[in-house]
Amino acid sequence: MAIENDFWPVAGVPQPISGNGTTRDRLARELRESILTGRLRSEARIDLDAVAAEYNTSRTPVREACLELTHDGLVQIAPRRGIVVVGVTPDTILENFSLMAALLGVAAEWAAERITPDELNRVRELKVEVAVSARAGDDAAVPNWLFHREVNKACKSQRLLAMLGMAGRMIPHSLLGVFPERTSTSLDEHDQLVRALSRRDGAAAREVTENHLKEAAARLRNELEKTTGPT
């Protein structure tokens, strides 16, 4: 499963990379993924005409998508060279994940202080959906994504959610498979998080969330090392 602009659950609903959104948005997602996964390497030149032809569109949305990527630091507009890929290193991706994990801990802490009774009930319902899917051997990715999204939204901070979205954009969507539910361990951590939210215990919610992501960080490092060597 790939998620639209927000790699980690922030808002909206899970979408395919090539799914909903404007042509510019879809192109930006495709190009960003190509750069983050190394298919477009550092110093490669992005040919606007070639990309436009590949996606059966005009140069304008391609140019706009590339301008968006300049804000991410993934491409630069170079004199006489056009649009050139800057690229990222595995260490950069891991640093972004660490930043995102820290932000998620803050989001959980604030959610414990600000979550409404209706939101808490929805989090509980989604926790059950994740557990049922995982224990039945079904794909728990979507209910798990929705569970974490609901917790994040409860932080009631648009600034924090925007920062989460920005950090999440710098992690390849294709690596989402690195974060499957670890069944018993993850479900226990979900239980702990819901209990912390119910008690309005921000410190506990933050600690559980950060612990929830530690093994994911290790798996992300292992996955990156498969293709790039030790980071």
C-alpha positions in Angstrom: 0.0 0.0 0.0 1.3 3.4 -0.9 0.0 6.6 0.7 -0.6 9.9 -1.1 1.5 12.9 0.0 1.6 11.8 3.6 3.8 8.7 3.9 2.9 8.4 7.6 -0.8 8.8 8.5 -1.7 12.5 8.8 -4.8 13.2 6.8 -6.9 12.0 3.9 -7.0 8.4 2.9 -4.5 5.9 1.5 -4.1 6.4 -2.3 -2.0 4.8 -4.9 1.0 6.9 -6.0 -0.6 7.3 -9.4 -4.1 7.7 -8.0 -6.0 10.8 -7.0 -4.8 14.4 -7.2 -3.9 16.8 -10.0 -1.5 15.8 -12.8 1.2 17.9 -11.1 0.7 16.1 -7.8 0.9 12.7 -9.4 4.0 13.6 -11.3 5.6 15.0 -8.2 4.9 11.8 -6.3 6.3 9.6 -9.1 9.4 11.7 -9.6 10.0 11.9 -5.8 9.7 8.2 -5.5 12.1 7.6 -8.4 14.7 9.9 -6.7 14.3 8.5 -3.2 14.6 4.9 -4.5 17.6 5.7 -6.7 16.0 5.1 -10.0 16.8 8.7 -10.8 20.3 9.2 -9.5 22.2 12.3 -8.4 23.3 14.5 -11.3 20.7 13.0 -13.7 18.9 15.5 -15.8 15.1 15.5 -15.9 13.9 16.0 -19.5 10.6 17.9 -19.4 9.6 16.8 -22.9 10.4 13.1 -22.2 8.5 13.0 -18.9 5.5 14.8 -20.5 5.5 12.3 -23.3 5.8 9.4 -20.9 2.8 10.6 -18.9 0.8 11.9 -21.8 0.6 15.4 -20.5 2.1 18.8 -21.3 5.3 20.4 -20.0 3.5 22.7 -17.6 2.5 20.1 -14.9 6.0 18.5 -15.3 7.7 21.8 -14.7 5.4 22.6 -11.7 6.1 19.1 -10.2 9.8 19.7 -10.5 9.5 23.1 -8.8 7.8 21.3 -5.9 10.7 19.0 -5.7 13.1 21.9 -5.5 11.4 22.8 -2.2 12.2 19.2 -1.0 15.8 19.7 -2.0 15.6 16.8 -4.4 16.3 18.7 -7.6 17.8 22.0 -8.6 17.5 24.2 -11.6 21.0 24.6 -12.9 22.1 27.2 -15.5 22.5 25.7 -19.0 21.8 22.2 -17.6 18.1 22.5 -16.8 16.6 20.4 -14.0 19.1 18.2 -12.3 18.6 15.6 -9.6 20.3 16.3 -6.3 19.3 12.9 -4.8 19.5 11.7 -1.2 21.6 9.2 0.7 20.3 6.3 2.9 21.5 8.3 5.9 19.3 11.2 4.9 16.3 8.9 4.7 17.1 7.5 8.1 17.5 10.9 9.6 14.1 11.9 8.2 12.6 8.8 9.7 14.1 9.7 13.1 12.7 13.2 12.8 9.3 11.8 11.9 9.4 9.3 14.8 10.1 12.2 17.2 7.2 14.2 15.8 4.9 11.3 16.0 5.8 11.0 19.7 4.9 14.6 20.3 1.6 14.1 18.3 0.7 11.2 20.6 1.5 13.2 23.7 -0.6 16.1 22.6 -3.4 13.8 21.5 -3.6 12.4 25.0 -4.3 15.9 26.2 -6.7 16.9 23.5 -8.5 13.9 22.2 -12.3 14.0 22.4 -14.5 11.1 23.6 -15.8 10.5 20.1 -12.2 10.5 18.7 -11.1 8.1 21.4 -14.0 5.7 20.6 -13.0 5.8 16.9 -9.4 5.0 17.9 -10.7 2.0 20.0 -12.8 0.8 17.0 -9.8 1.0 14.7 -7.5 -0.8 17.2 -10.0 -3.7 17.1 -10.1 -3.7 13.3 -6.3 -3.9 13.2 -6.3 -6.8 15.7 -9.0 -8.7 13.8 -7.2 -8.3 10.5 -3.8 -9.2 11.8 -5.0 -12.3 13.7 -6.9 -13.5 10.7 -3.8 -13.3 8.6 -5.4 -10.5 6.5 -3.7 -7.3 5.3 -3.8 -5.0 8.3 -2.0 -2.1 6.6 -5.1 0.1 5.9 -6.8 -0.2 9.3 -3.3 0.3 10.9 -2.8 3.4 8.8 -6.2 4.7 9.8 -5.6 3.9 13.5 -2.4 6.0 13.6 -4.0 8.7 11.5 -6.8 9.1 14.0 -4.3 9.4 16.8 -2.3 12.0 14.9 -5.3 14.1 14.0 -6.3 14.2 17.7 -3.2 16.3 18.4 -5.2 19.3 17.1 -2.1 21.0 15.7 -2.1 21.8 11.9 1.5 22.9 12.2 2.6 19.6 13.7 0.6 17.6 11.1 2.2 19.7 8.3 5.7 19.0 9.7 4.8 15.2 9.8 3.7 15.3 6.2 6.9 17.0 5.1 9.1 14.5 7.0 7.1 11.6 5.7 7.4 12.7 2.1 11.2 12.1 2.2 10.8 8.4 2.9 10.2 6.1 -0.2 6.6 5.0 -0.4 7.8 1.6 -1.6 9.4 1.0 1.8 6.0 1.1 3.5 6.2 -2.7 3.3 9.1 -2.5 5.8 6.5 -1.7 8.5 4.1 -4.7 8.7 2.3 -5.2 12.0 4.5 -7.4 14.3 1.2 -9.0 15.4 1.5 -9.6 19.1 4.1 -6.9 19.8 2.4 -4.2 17.8 -1.1 -5.1 19.0 0.2 -4.9 22.6 1.6 -1.5 21.9 -1.7 -0.4 20.4 -3.4 -1.5 23.6 -0.8 0.5 25.6 -1.3 3.6 23.5 -5.1 3.5 23.8 -4.8 3.1 27.6 -2.5 6.1 27.7 -4.9 8.2 25.6 -7.8 7.1 27.9 -5.8 8.2 31.0 -4.8 11.4 29.3 -1.2 10.4 30.1 0.8 12.3 27.5 4.2 11.0 28.6 3.1 7.4 28.4 1.5 8.0 24.9 4.7 9.5 23.7 6.9 6.7 25.1 4.7 3.9 23.6 4.7 5.6 20.2 8.5 6.1 20.1 9.0 2.4 21.2 6.5 1.4 18.5 8.8 2.9 15.9 12.2 1.6 17.1 12.0 -1.7 15.4 10.6 -0.1 12.3 13.7 2.1 12.1 16.0 -1.0 12.4 14.0 -2.7 9.6 14.2 0.4 7.4 18.0 0.5 7.9 18.2 -3.2 6.9 16.1 -2.6 3.8 18.2 0.3 2.7 21.4 -1.7 3.2 20.1 -4.4 0.9 20.3 -2.0 -2.1 22.9 0.5 -1.1 25.3 -1.3 1.3 25.8 -0.3 5.0 24.8 3.2 5.9 
